[in-house]
Amino acid sequence: MKLTEEKLYKLIQEELDYDKQQKLIKLLSSNIENANVAIDIMDNAGLSVEDQMFVLNAALKNAKKYDLRKLINDKLDELTDEQDFGL
């Protein structure tokens, strides 16, 4: 799945609904390149920590490869630290 710059900006500007959650989950669990794009989208979209954690946890259940699971877990750890320490 390749995102054009225009689609990326549209996704960032719109509210995160169920369909977009599913697209992010699919990106996160497909391959490392797409997972990095999805994380960048979430970082730049101003999503709440709770929304990001929901998407990441769902993607973690679908991710089969170790490198994807590690990337998702690292992002979850980062968000947990933000939530715990208010960073």
PDB file of N, CA, C and O in Angstrom, chain B, residues numbered from 101:
ATOM      1  N   MET B 101       0.855  -1.181   0.000  1.00  0.00           N
ATOM      2  CA  MET B 101       0.000   0.000   0.000  1.00  0.00           C
ATOM      3  C   MET B 101       0.892   1.231   0.000  1.00  0.00           C
ATOM      4  O   MET B 101       1.692   1.433   0.913  1.00  0.00           O
ATOM      5  N   LYS B 102       0.750   2.022  -0.996  1.00  0.00           N
ATOM      6  CA  LYS B 102       1.567   3.224  -1.141  1.00  0.00           C
ATOM      7  C   LYS B 102       0.694   4.451  -0.911  1.00  0.00           C
ATOM      8  O   LYS B 102      -0.356   4.605  -1.535  1.00  0.00           O
ATOM      9  N   LEU B 103       1.136   5.314  -0.017  1.00  0.00           N
ATOM     10  CA  LEU B 103       0.399   6.549   0.258  1.00  0.00           C
ATOM     11  C   LEU B 103       0.996   7.689  -0.540  1.00  0.00           C
ATOM     12  O   LEU B 103       2.208   7.902  -0.526  1.00  0.00           O
ATOM     13  N   THR B 104       0.149   8.414  -1.230  1.00  0.00           N
ATOM     14  CA  THR B 104       0.628   9.617  -1.896  1.00  0.00           C
ATOM     15  C   THR B 104       0.672  10.727  -0.860  1.00  0.00           C
ATOM     16  O   THR B 104       0.049  10.627   0.197  1.00  0.00           O
ATOM     17  N   GLU B 105       1.398  11.765  -1.163  1.00  0.00           N
ATOM     18  CA  GLU B 105       1.505  12.888  -0.237  1.00  0.00           C
ATOM     19  C   GLU B 105       0.133  13.512   0.020  1.00  0.00           C
ATOM     20  O   GLU B 105      -0.167  13.923   1.141  1.00  0.00           O
ATOM     21  N   GLU B 106      -0.689  13.579  -1.012  1.00  0.00           N
ATOM     22  CA  GLU B 106      -2.030  14.160  -0.862  1.00  0.00           C
ATOM     23  C   GLU B 106      -2.891  13.319   0.086  1.00  0.00           C
ATOM     24  O   GLU B 106      -3.579  13.865   0.948  1.00  0.00           O
ATOM     25  N   LYS B 107      -2.855  11.992  -0.072  1.00  0.00           N
ATOM     26  CA  LYS B 107      -3.621  11.113   0.807  1.00  0.00           C
ATOM     27  C   LYS B 107      -3.125  11.210   2.241  1.00  0.00           C
ATOM     28  O   LYS B 107      -3.914  11.171   3.185  1.00  0.00           O
ATOM     29  N   LEU B 108      -1.820  11.335   2.398  1.00  0.00           N
ATOM     30  CA  LEU B 108      -1.234  11.456   3.721  1.00  0.00           C
ATOM     31  C   LEU B 108      -1.755  12.702   4.431  1.00  0.00           C
ATOM     32  O   LEU B 108      -2.154  12.626   5.593  1.00  0.00           O
ATOM     33  N   TYR B 109      -1.757  13.827   3.761  1.00  0.00           N
ATOM     34  CA  TYR B 109      -2.242  15.060   4.371  1.00  0.00           C
ATOM     35  C   TYR B 109      -3.739  15.010   4.663  1.00  0.00           C
ATOM     36  O   TYR B 109      -4.194  15.539   5.677  1.00  0.00           O
ATOM     37  N   LYS B 110      -4.502  14.376   3.778  1.00  0.00           N
ATOM     38  CA  LYS B 110      -5.938  14.232   4.039  1.00  0.00           C
ATOM     39  C   LYS B 110      -6.173  13.395   5.286  1.00  0.00           C
ATOM     40  O   LYS B 110      -7.028  13.720   6.110  1.00  0.00           O
ATOM     41  N   LEU B 111      -5.415  12.324   5.420  1.00  0.00           N
ATOM     42  CA  LEU B 111      -5.566  11.458   6.589  1.00  0.00           C
ATOM     43  C   LEU B 111      -5.199  12.208   7.868  1.00  0.00           C
ATOM     44  O   LEU B 111      -5.872  12.058   8.889  1.00  0.00           O
ATOM     45  N   ILE B 112      -4.166  12.989   7.820  1.00  0.00           N
ATOM     46  CA  ILE B 112      -3.737  13.748   8.999  1.00  0.00           C
ATOM     47  C   ILE B 112      -4.780  14.784   9.387  1.00  0.00           C
ATOM     48  O   ILE B 112      -5.023  14.998  10.574  1.00  0.00           O
ATOM     49  N   GLN B 113      -5.394  15.423   8.415  1.00  0.00           N
ATOM     50  CA  GLN B 113      -6.310  16.515   8.699  1.00  0.00           C
ATOM     51  C   GLN B 113      -7.677  16.049   9.164  1.00  0.00           C
ATOM     52  O   GLN B 113      -8.386  16.809   9.823  1.00  0.00           O
ATOM     53  N   GLU B 114      -8.065  14.833   8.842  1.00  0.00           N
ATOM     54  CA  GLU B 114      -9.391  14.353   9.189  1.00  0.00           C
ATOM     55  C   GLU B 114      -9.377  13.660  10.544  1.00  0.00           C
ATOM     56  O   GLU B 114      -8.340  13.195  11.019  1.00  0.00           O
ATOM     57  N   GLU B 115     -10.545  13.606  11.145  1.00  0.00           N
ATOM     58  CA  GLU B 115     -10.708  12.926  12.422  1.00  0.00           C
ATOM     59  C   GLU B 115     -10.492  11.430  12.232  1.00  0.00           C
ATOM     60  O   GLU B 115     -10.822  10.876  11.183  1.00  0.00           O
ATOM     61  N   LEU B 116      -9.936  10.781  13.251  1.00  0.00           N
ATOM     62  CA  LEU B 116      -9.669   9.347  13.177  1.00  0.00           C
ATOM     63  C   LEU B 116     -10.964   8.577  13.416  1.00  0.00           C
ATOM     64  O   LEU B 116     -11.437   8.479  14.549  1.00  0.00           O
ATOM     65  N   ASP B 117     -11.532   8.034  12.344  1.00  0.00           N
ATOM     66  CA  ASP B 117     -12.737   7.229  12.486  1.00  0.00           C
ATOM     67  C   ASP B 117     -12.355   5.755  12.328  1.00  0.00           C
ATOM     68  O   ASP B 117     -11.184   5.414  12.164  1.00  0.00           O
ATOM     69  N   TYR B 118     -13.368   4.898  12.382  1.00  0.00           N
ATOM     70  CA  TYR B 118     -13.127   3.462  12.330  1.00  0.00           C
ATOM     71  C   TYR B 118     -12.356   3.055  11.076  1.00  0.00           C
ATOM     72  O   TYR B 118     -11.413   2.267  11.158  1.00  0.00           O
ATOM     73  N   ASP B 119     -12.747   3.582   9.925  1.00  0.00           N
ATOM     74  CA  ASP B 119     -12.083   3.230   8.674  1.00  0.00           C
ATOM     75  C   ASP B 119     -10.599   3.603   8.700  1.00  0.00           C
ATOM     76  O   ASP B 119      -9.748   2.828   8.264  1.00  0.00           O
ATOM     77  N   LYS B 120     -10.307   4.774   9.205  1.00  0.00           N
ATOM     78  CA  LYS B 120      -8.909   5.214   9.274  1.00  0.00           C
ATOM     79  C   LYS B 120      -8.117   4.394  10.288  1.00  0.00           C
ATOM     80  O   LYS B 120      -6.942   4.096  10.077  1.00  0.00           O
ATOM     81  N   GLN B 121      -8.770   4.035  11.388  1.00  0.00           N
ATOM     82  CA  GLN B 121      -8.115   3.154  12.362  1.00  0.00           C
ATOM     83  C   GLN B 121      -7.707   1.852  11.682  1.00  0.00           C
ATOM     84  O   GLN B 121      -6.587   1.372  11.858  1.00  0.00           O
ATOM     85  N   GLN B 122      -8.622   1.290  10.908  1.00  0.00           N
ATOM     86  CA  GLN B 122      -8.348   0.023  10.238  1.00  0.00           C
ATOM     87  C   GLN B 122      -7.207   0.159   9.223  1.00  0.00           C
ATOM     88  O   GLN B 122      -6.388  -0.749   9.084  1.00  0.00           O
ATOM     89  N   LYS B 123      -7.156   1.280   8.522  1.00  0.00           N
ATOM     90  CA  LYS B 123      -6.067   1.511   7.568  1.00  0.00           C
ATOM     91  C   LYS B 123      -4.728   1.631   8.283  1.00  0.00           C
ATOM     92  O   LYS B 123      -3.723   1.085   7.829  1.00  0.00           O
ATOM     93  N   LEU B 124      -4.720   2.346   9.398  1.00  0.00           N
ATOM     94  CA  LEU B 124      -3.478   2.468  10.164  1.00  0.00           C
ATOM     95  C   LEU B 124      -3.043   1.110  10.709  1.00  0.00           C
ATOM     96  O   LEU B 124      -1.859   0.774  10.680  1.00  0.00           O
ATOM     97  N   ILE B 125      -4.001   0.336  11.203  1.00  0.00           N
ATOM     98  CA  ILE B 125      -3.682  -1.002  11.721  1.00  0.00           C
ATOM     99  C   ILE B 125      -3.085  -1.859  10.613  1.00  0.00           C
ATOM    100  O   ILE B 125      -2.104  -2.571  10.828  1.00  0.00           O
ATOM    101  N   LYS B 126      -3.681  -1.785   9.431  1.00  0.00           N
ATOM    102  CA  LYS B 126      -3.171  -2.567   8.292  1.00  0.00           C
ATOM    103  C   LYS B 126      -1.758  -2.116   7.919  1.00  0.00           C
ATOM    104  O   LYS B 126      -0.882  -2.946   7.678  1.00  0.00           O
ATOM    105  N   LEU B 127      -1.541  -0.816   7.872  1.00  0.00           N
ATOM    106  CA  LEU B 127      -0.195  -0.299   7.573  1.00  0.00           C
ATOM    107  C   LEU B 127       0.818  -0.772   8.605  1.00  0.00           C
ATOM    108  O   LEU B 127       1.911  -1.221   8.261  1.00  0.00           O
ATOM    109  N   LEU B 128       0.439  -0.666   9.873  1.00  0.00           N
ATOM    110  CA  LEU B 128       1.354  -1.037  10.950  1.00  0.00           C
ATOM    111  C   LEU B 128       1.722  -2.516  10.938  1.00  0.00           C
ATOM    112  O   LEU B 128       2.838  -2.884  11.305  1.00  0.00           O
ATOM    113  N   SER B 129       0.799  -3.352  10.521  1.00  0.00           N
ATOM    114  CA  SER B 129       1.048  -4.791  10.612  1.00  0.00           C
ATOM    115  C   SER B 129       1.498  -5.423   9.296  1.00  0.00           C
ATOM    116  O   SER B 129       1.671  -6.640   9.229  1.00  0.00           O
ATOM    117  N   SER B 130       1.691  -4.614   8.243  1.00  0.00           N
ATOM    118  CA  SER B 130       2.042  -5.199   6.943  1.00  0.00           C
ATOM    119  C   SER B 130       3.550  -5.382   6.741  1.00  0.00           C
ATOM    120  O   SER B 130       4.008  -6.493   6.472  1.00  0.00           O
ATOM    121  N   ASN B 131       4.312  -4.311   6.869  1.00  0.00           N
ATOM    122  CA  ASN B 131       5.769  -4.408   6.736  1.00  0.00           C
ATOM    123  C   ASN B 131       6.401  -3.211   7.443  1.00  0.00           C
ATOM    124  O   ASN B 131       5.707  -2.268   7.822  1.00  0.00           O
ATOM    125  N   ILE B 132       7.696  -3.256   7.613  1.00  0.00           N
ATOM    126  CA  ILE B 132       8.397  -2.249   8.424  1.00  0.00           C
ATOM    127  C   ILE B 132       8.305  -0.857   7.800  1.00  0.00           C
ATOM    128  O   ILE B 132       8.157   0.130   8.520  1.00  0.00           O
ATOM    129  N   GLU B 133       8.391  -0.765   6.473  1.00  0.00           N
ATOM    130  CA  GLU B 133       8.315   0.539   5.803  1.00  0.00           C
ATOM    131  C   GLU B 133       6.947   1.188   6.033  1.00  0.00           C
ATOM    132  O   GLU B 133       6.867   2.362   6.397  1.00  0.00           O
ATOM    133  N   ASN B 134       5.884   0.428   5.823  1.00  0.00           N
ATOM    134  CA  ASN B 134       4.536   0.952   6.042  1.00  0.00           C
ATOM    135  C   ASN B 134       4.280   1.258   7.516  1.00  0.00           C
ATOM    136  O   ASN B 134       3.580   2.216   7.846  1.00  0.00           O
ATOM    137  N   ALA B 135       4.847   0.448   8.387  1.00  0.00           N
ATOM    138  CA  ALA B 135       4.675   0.691   9.824  1.00  0.00           C
ATOM    139  C   ALA B 135       5.302   2.024  10.220  1.00  0.00           C
ATOM    140  O   ALA B 135       4.728   2.770  11.014  1.00  0.00           O
ATOM    141  N   ASN B 136       6.467   2.322   9.673  1.00  0.00           N
ATOM    142  CA  ASN B 136       7.108   3.615   9.964  1.00  0.00           C
ATOM    143  C   ASN B 136       6.275   4.780   9.431  1.00  0.00           C
ATOM    144  O   ASN B 136       6.183   5.823  10.078  1.00  0.00           O
ATOM    145  N   VAL B 137       5.668   4.607   8.256  1.00  0.00           N
ATOM    146  CA  VAL B 137       4.792   5.643   7.697  1.00  0.00           C
ATOM    147  C   VAL B 137       3.596   5.848   8.616  1.00  0.00           C
ATOM    148  O   VAL B 137       3.226   6.985   8.909  1.00  0.00           O
ATOM    149  N   ALA B 138       2.990   4.758   9.071  1.00  0.00           N
ATOM    150  CA  ALA B 138       1.826   4.857   9.953  1.00  0.00           C
ATOM    151  C   ALA B 138       2.178   5.546  11.272  1.00  0.00           C
ATOM    152  O   ALA B 138       1.391   6.343  11.782  1.00  0.00           O
ATOM    153  N   ILE B 139       3.336   5.250  11.818  1.00  0.00           N
ATOM    154  CA  ILE B 139       3.767   5.899  13.059  1.00  0.00           C
ATOM    155  C   ILE B 139       3.982   7.387  12.825  1.00  0.00           C
ATOM    156  O   ILE B 139       3.601   8.206  13.661  1.00  0.00           O
ATOM    157  N   ASP B 140       4.589   7.746  11.696  1.00  0.00           N
ATOM    158  CA  ASP B 140       4.761   9.166  11.368  1.00  0.00           C
ATOM    159  C   ASP B 140       3.413   9.868  11.238  1.00  0.00           C
ATOM    160  O   ASP B 140       3.244  10.995  11.704  1.00  0.00           O
ATOM    161  N   ILE B 141       2.453   9.193  10.600  1.00  0.00           N
ATOM    162  CA  ILE B 141       1.115   9.771  10.459  1.00  0.00           C
ATOM    163  C   ILE B 141       0.515  10.031  11.832  1.00  0.00           C
ATOM    164  O   ILE B 141      -0.006  11.115  12.092  1.00  0.00           O
ATOM    165  N   MET B 142       0.588   9.034  12.709  1.00  0.00           N
ATOM    166  CA  MET B 142       0.014   9.195  14.050  1.00  0.00           C
ATOM    167  C   MET B 142       0.720  10.296  14.837  1.00  0.00           C
ATOM    168  O   MET B 142       0.076  11.064  15.552  1.00  0.00           O
ATOM    169  N   ASP B 143       2.038  10.370  14.705  1.00  0.00           N
ATOM    170  CA  ASP B 143       2.799  11.403  15.415  1.00  0.00           C
ATOM    171  C   ASP B 143       2.411  12.806  14.951  1.00  0.00           C
ATOM    172  O   ASP B 143       2.328  13.728  15.763  1.00  0.00           O
ATOM    173  N   ASN B 144       2.175  12.969  13.658  1.00  0.00           N
ATOM    174  CA  ASN B 144       1.895  14.284  13.089  1.00  0.00           C
ATOM    175  C   ASN B 144       0.423  14.659  13.057  1.00  0.00           C
ATOM    176  O   ASN B 144       0.078  15.814  12.810  1.00  0.00           O
ATOM    177  N   ALA B 145      -0.440  13.691  13.303  1.00  0.00           N
ATOM    178  CA  ALA B 145      -1.878  13.942  13.202  1.00  0.00           C
ATOM    179  C   ALA B 145      -2.473  14.508  14.482  1.00  0.00           C
ATOM    180  O   ALA B 145      -3.640  14.899  14.500  1.00  0.00           O
ATOM    181  N   GLY B 146      -1.702  14.556  15.531  1.00  0.00           N
ATOM    182  CA  GLY B 146      -2.225  15.081  16.791  1.00  0.00           C
ATOM    183  C   GLY B 146      -3.227  14.149  17.446  1.00  0.00           C
ATOM    184  O   GLY B 146      -4.109  14.603  18.175  1.00  0.00           O
ATOM    185  N   LEU B 147      -3.105  12.856  17.197  1.00  0.00           N
ATOM    186  CA  LEU B 147      -4.009  11.893  17.818  1.00  0.00           C
ATOM    187  C   LEU B 147      -3.731  11.802  19.309  1.00  0.00           C
ATOM    188  O   LEU B 147      -2.601  11.997  19.757  1.00  0.00           O
ATOM    189  N   SER B 148      -4.753  11.508  20.056  1.00  0.00           N
ATOM    190  CA  SER B 148      -4.562  11.346  21.497  1.00  0.00           C
ATOM    191  C   SER B 148      -3.715  10.101  21.746  1.00  0.00           C
ATOM    192  O   SER B 148      -3.638   9.206  20.905  1.00  0.00           O
ATOM    193  N   VAL B 149      -3.090  10.063  22.903  1.00  0.00           N
ATOM    194  CA  VAL B 149      -2.287   8.904  23.281  1.00  0.00           C
ATOM    195  C   VAL B 149      -3.175   7.660  23.303  1.00  0.00           C
ATOM    196  O   VAL B 149      -2.749   6.581  22.889  1.00  0.00           O
ATOM    197  N   GLU B 150      -4.386   7.809  23.778  1.00  0.00           N
ATOM    198  CA  GLU B 150      -5.309   6.672  23.856  1.00  0.00           C
ATOM    199  C   GLU B 150      -5.635   6.118  22.465  1.00  0.00           C
ATOM    200  O   GLU B 150      -5.655   4.903  22.271  1.00  0.00           O
ATOM    201  N   ASP B 151      -5.890   7.008  21.496  1.00  0.00           N
ATOM    202  CA  ASP B 151      -6.161   6.561  20.127  1.00  0.00           C
ATOM    203  C   ASP B 151      -4.953   5.845  19.534  1.00  0.00           C
ATOM    204  O   ASP B 151      -5.087   4.801  18.896  1.00  0.00           O
ATOM    205  N   GLN B 152      -3.775   6.417  19.753  1.00  0.00           N
ATOM    206  CA  GLN B 152      -2.564   5.798  19.224  1.00  0.00           C
ATOM    207  C   GLN B 152      -2.343   4.423  19.854  1.00  0.00           C
ATOM    208  O   GLN B 152      -1.982   3.471  19.162  1.00  0.00           O
ATOM    209  N   MET B 153      -2.558   4.321  21.160  1.00  0.00           N
ATOM    210  CA  MET B 153      -2.356   3.046  21.842  1.00  0.00           C
ATOM    211  C   MET B 153      -3.368   2.002  21.373  1.00  0.00           C
ATOM    212  O   MET B 153      -3.030   0.826  21.239  1.00  0.00           O
ATOM    213  N   PHE B 154      -4.599   2.423  21.126  1.00  0.00           N
ATOM    214  CA  PHE B 154      -5.609   1.504  20.618  1.00  0.00           C
ATOM    215  C   PHE B 154      -5.182   0.921  19.269  1.00  0.00           C
ATOM    216  O   PHE B 154      -5.232  -0.291  19.058  1.00  0.00           O
ATOM    217  N   VAL B 155      -4.764   1.797  18.370  1.00  0.00           N
ATOM    218  CA  VAL B 155      -4.347   1.361  17.030  1.00  0.00           C
ATOM    219  C   VAL B 155      -3.121   0.456  17.123  1.00  0.00           C
ATOM    220  O   VAL B 155      -3.065  -0.583  16.465  1.00  0.00           O
ATOM    221  N   LEU B 156      -2.147   0.841  17.930  1.00  0.00           N
ATOM    222  CA  LEU B 156      -0.923   0.052  18.065  1.00  0.00           C
ATOM    223  C   LEU B 156      -1.201  -1.327  18.666  1.00  0.00           C
ATOM    224  O   LEU B 156      -0.640  -2.322  18.208  1.00  0.00           O
ATOM    225  N   ASN B 157      -2.048  -1.395  19.673  1.00  0.00           N
ATOM    226  CA  ASN B 157      -2.375  -2.688  20.271  1.00  0.00           C
ATOM    227  C   ASN B 157      -3.090  -3.599  19.286  1.00  0.00           C
ATOM    228  O   ASN B 157      -2.825  -4.801  19.246  1.00  0.00           O
ATOM    229  N   ALA B 158      -3.992  -3.039  18.495  1.00  0.00           N
ATOM    230  CA  ALA B 158      -4.685  -3.831  17.475  1.00  0.00           C
ATOM    231  C   ALA B 158      -3.690  -4.333  16.425  1.00  0.00           C
ATOM    232  O   ALA B 158      -3.763  -5.484  15.996  1.00  0.00           O
ATOM    233  N   ALA B 159      -2.772  -3.474  16.021  1.00  0.00           N
ATOM    234  CA  ALA B 159      -1.770  -3.863  15.018  1.00  0.00           C
ATOM    235  C   ALA B 159      -0.831  -4.928  15.576  1.00  0.00           C
ATOM    236  O   ALA B 159      -0.398  -5.825  14.852  1.00  0.00           O
ATOM    237  N   LEU B 160      -0.523  -4.824  16.851  1.00  0.00           N
ATOM    238  CA  LEU B 160       0.367  -5.802  17.485  1.00  0.00           C
ATOM    239  C   LEU B 160      -0.220  -7.208  17.402  1.00  0.00           C
ATOM    240  O   LEU B 160       0.512  -8.181  17.219  1.00  0.00           O
ATOM    241  N   LYS B 161      -1.524  -7.312  17.536  1.00  0.00           N
ATOM    242  CA  LYS B 161      -2.186  -8.619  17.437  1.00  0.00           C
ATOM    243  C   LYS B 161      -2.082  -9.196  16.029  1.00  0.00           C
ATOM    244  O   LYS B 161      -2.064 -10.415  15.861  1.00  0.00           O
ATOM    245  N   ASN B 162      -2.014  -8.336  15.018  1.00  0.00           N
ATOM    246  CA  ASN B 162      -1.951  -8.779  13.621  1.00  0.00           C
ATOM    247  C   ASN B 162      -0.533  -8.957  13.098  1.00  0.00           C
ATOM    248  O   ASN B 162      -0.320  -9.676  12.122  1.00  0.00           O
ATOM    249  N   ALA B 163       0.432  -8.314  13.730  1.00  0.00           N
ATOM    250  CA  ALA B 163       1.814  -8.348  13.237  1.00  0.00           C
ATOM    251  C   ALA B 163       2.421  -9.732  13.458  1.00  0.00           C
ATOM    252  O   ALA B 163       2.361 -10.276  14.560  1.00  0.00           O
ATOM    253  N   LYS B 164       2.988 -10.277  12.428  1.00  0.00           N
ATOM    254  CA  LYS B 164       3.572 -11.622  12.506  1.00  0.00           C
ATOM    255  C   LYS B 164       5.091 -11.597  12.646  1.00  0.00           C
ATOM    256  O   LYS B 164       5.674 -12.478  13.278  1.00  0.00           O
ATOM    257  N   LYS B 165       5.719 -10.604  12.066  1.00  0.00           N
ATOM    258  CA  LYS B 165       7.182 -10.566  12.045  1.00  0.00           C
ATOM    259  C   LYS B 165       7.737  -9.895  13.300  1.00  0.00           C
ATOM    260  O   LYS B 165       7.135  -8.978  13.860  1.00  0.00           O
ATOM    261  N   TYR B 166       8.899 -10.381  13.719  1.00  0.00           N
ATOM    262  CA  TYR B 166       9.528  -9.877  14.933  1.00  0.00           C
ATOM    263  C   TYR B 166       9.841  -8.387  14.835  1.00  0.00           C
ATOM    264  O   TYR B 166       9.606  -7.645  15.788  1.00  0.00           O
ATOM    265  N   ASP B 167      10.368  -7.940  13.694  1.00  0.00           N
ATOM    266  CA  ASP B 167      10.751  -6.537  13.570  1.00  0.00           C
ATOM    267  C   ASP B 167       9.539  -5.601  13.684  1.00  0.00           C
ATOM    268  O   ASP B 167       9.647  -4.509  14.242  1.00  0.00           O
ATOM    269  N   LEU B 168       8.400  -6.028  13.160  1.00  0.00           N
ATOM    270  CA  LEU B 168       7.175  -5.225  13.298  1.00  0.00           C
ATOM    271  C   LEU B 168       6.709  -5.190  14.746  1.00  0.00           C
ATOM    272  O   LEU B 168       6.344  -4.138  15.270  1.00  0.00           O
ATOM    273  N   ARG B 169       6.726  -6.355  15.383  1.00  0.00           N
ATOM    274  CA  ARG B 169       6.287  -6.429  16.783  1.00  0.00           C
ATOM    275  C   ARG B 169       7.188  -5.563  17.668  1.00  0.00           C
ATOM    276  O   ARG B 169       6.707  -4.895  18.584  1.00  0.00           O
ATOM    277  N   LYS B 170       8.498  -5.576  17.388  1.00  0.00           N
ATOM    278  CA  LYS B 170       9.434  -4.768  18.179  1.00  0.00           C
ATOM    279  C   LYS B 170       9.173  -3.283  17.971  1.00  0.00           C
ATOM    280  O   LYS B 170       9.140  -2.519  18.935  1.00  0.00           O
ATOM    281  N   LEU B 171       8.987  -2.869  16.725  1.00  0.00           N
ATOM    282  CA  LEU B 171       8.716  -1.462  16.421  1.00  0.00           C
ATOM    283  C   LEU B 171       7.441  -0.992  17.121  1.00  0.00           C
ATOM    284  O   LEU B 171       7.417   0.085  17.717  1.00  0.00           O
ATOM    285  N   ILE B 172       6.395  -1.793  17.048  1.00  0.00           N
ATOM    286  CA  ILE B 172       5.121  -1.440  17.676  1.00  0.00           C
ATOM    287  C   ILE B 172       5.273  -1.388  19.192  1.00  0.00           C
ATOM    288  O   ILE B 172       4.780  -0.462  19.836  1.00  0.00           O
ATOM    289  N   ASN B 173       5.956  -2.379  19.764  1.00  0.00           N
ATOM    290  CA  ASN B 173       6.180  -2.375  21.216  1.00  0.00           C
ATOM    291  C   ASN B 173       7.000  -1.174  21.663  1.00  0.00           C
ATOM    292  O   ASN B 173       6.728  -0.591  22.713  1.00  0.00           O
ATOM    293  N   ASP B 174       8.004  -0.800  20.874  1.00  0.00           N
ATOM    294  CA  ASP B 174       8.821   0.375  21.212  1.00  0.00           C
ATOM    295  C   ASP B 174       7.962   1.638  21.225  1.00  0.00           C
ATOM    296  O   ASP B 174       8.107   2.478  22.114  1.00  0.00           O
ATOM    297  N   LYS B 175       7.076   1.774  20.251  1.00  0.00           N
ATOM    298  CA  LYS B 175       6.193   2.945  20.203  1.00  0.00           C
ATOM    299  C   LYS B 175       5.209   2.920  21.371  1.00  0.00           C
ATOM    300  O   LYS B 175       4.927   3.963  21.961  1.00  0.00           O
ATOM    301  N   LEU B 176       4.687   1.751  21.711  1.00  0.00           N
ATOM    302  CA  LEU B 176       3.795   1.634  22.863  1.00  0.00           C
ATOM    303  C   LEU B 176       4.520   2.030  24.155  1.00  0.00           C
ATOM    304  O   LEU B 176       3.952   2.719  25.003  1.00  0.00           O
ATOM    305  N   ASP B 177       5.772   1.592  24.299  1.00  0.00           N
ATOM    306  CA  ASP B 177       6.571   1.969  25.477  1.00  0.00           C
ATOM    307  C   ASP B 177       6.757   3.480  25.542  1.00  0.00           C
ATOM    308  O   ASP B 177       6.643   4.081  26.611  1.00  0.00           O
ATOM    309  N   GLU B 178       7.042   4.090  24.398  1.00  0.00           N
ATOM    310  CA  GLU B 178       7.213   5.547  24.339  1.00  0.00           C
ATOM    311  C   GLU B 178       5.928   6.264  24.770  1.00  0.00           C
ATOM    312  O   GLU B 178       5.972   7.221  25.543  1.00  0.00           O
ATOM    313  N   LEU B 179       4.800   5.797  24.268  1.00  0.00           N
ATOM    314  CA  LEU B 179       3.518   6.418  24.623  1.00  0.00           C
ATOM    315  C   LEU B 179       3.176   6.202  26.094  1.00  0.00           C
ATOM    316  O   LEU B 179       2.622   7.090  26.743  1.00  0.00           O
ATOM    317  N   THR B 180       3.505   5.033  26.615  1.00  0.00           N
ATOM    318  CA  THR B 180       3.267   4.754  28.033  1.00  0.00           C
ATOM    319  C   THR B 180       4.088   5.691  28.897  1.00  0.00           C
ATOM    320  O   THR B 180       3.599   6.198  29.906  1.00  0.00           O
ATOM    321  N   ASP B 181       5.331   5.925  28.509  1.00  0.00           N
ATOM    322  CA  ASP B 181       6.182   6.869  29.246  1.00  0.00           C
ATOM    323  C   ASP B 181       5.588   8.276  29.191  1.00  0.00           C
ATOM    324  O   ASP B 181       5.570   8.979  30.202  1.00  0.00           O
ATOM    325  N   GLU B 182       5.105   8.691  28.028  1.00  0.00           N
ATOM    326  CA  GLU B 182       4.477  10.008  27.895  1.00  0.00           C
ATOM    327  C   GLU B 182       3.279  10.126  28.828  1.00  0.00           C
ATOM    328  O   GLU B 182       3.082  11.143  29.491  1.00  0.00           O
ATOM    329  N   GLN B 183       2.494   9.070  28.860  1.00  0.00           N
ATOM    330  CA  GLN B 183       1.285   9.078  29.670  1.00  0.00           C
ATOM    331  C   GLN B 183       1.635   9.074  31.165  1.00  0.00           C
ATOM    332  O   GLN B 183       1.018   9.784  31.959  1.00  0.00           O
ATOM    333  N   ASP B 184       2.632   8.264  31.531  1.00  0.00           N
ATOM    334  CA  ASP B 184       3.014   8.145  32.944  1.00  0.00           C
ATOM    335  C   ASP B 184       3.694   9.395  33.475  1.00  0.00           C
ATOM    336  O   ASP B 184       3.479   9.788  34.622  1.00  0.00           O
ATOM    337  N   PHE B 185       4.517  10.019  32.638  1.00  0.00           N
ATOM    338  CA  PHE B 185       5.319  11.143  33.104  1.00  0.00           C
ATOM    339  C   PHE B 185       4.876  12.476  32.536  1.00  0.00           C
ATOM    340  O   PHE B 185       5.464  13.511  32.853  1.00  0.00           O
ATOM    341  N   GLY B 186       3.860  12.468  31.711  1.00  0.00           N
ATOM    342  CA  GLY B 186       3.353  13.710  31.143  1.00  0.00           C
ATOM    343  C   GLY B 186       4.349  14.420  30.254  1.00  0.00           C
ATOM    344  O   GLY B 186       4.404  15.650  30.235  1.00  0.00           O
ATOM    345  N   LEU B 187       5.146  13.646  29.510  1.00  0.00           N
ATOM    346  CA  LEU B 187       6.168  14.240  28.628  1.00  0.00           C
ATOM    347  C   LEU B 187       5.567  14.869  27.402  1.00  0.00           C
ATOM    348  O   LEU B 187       6.291  15.408  26.566  1.00  0.00           O
TER     349      LEU B 187
END
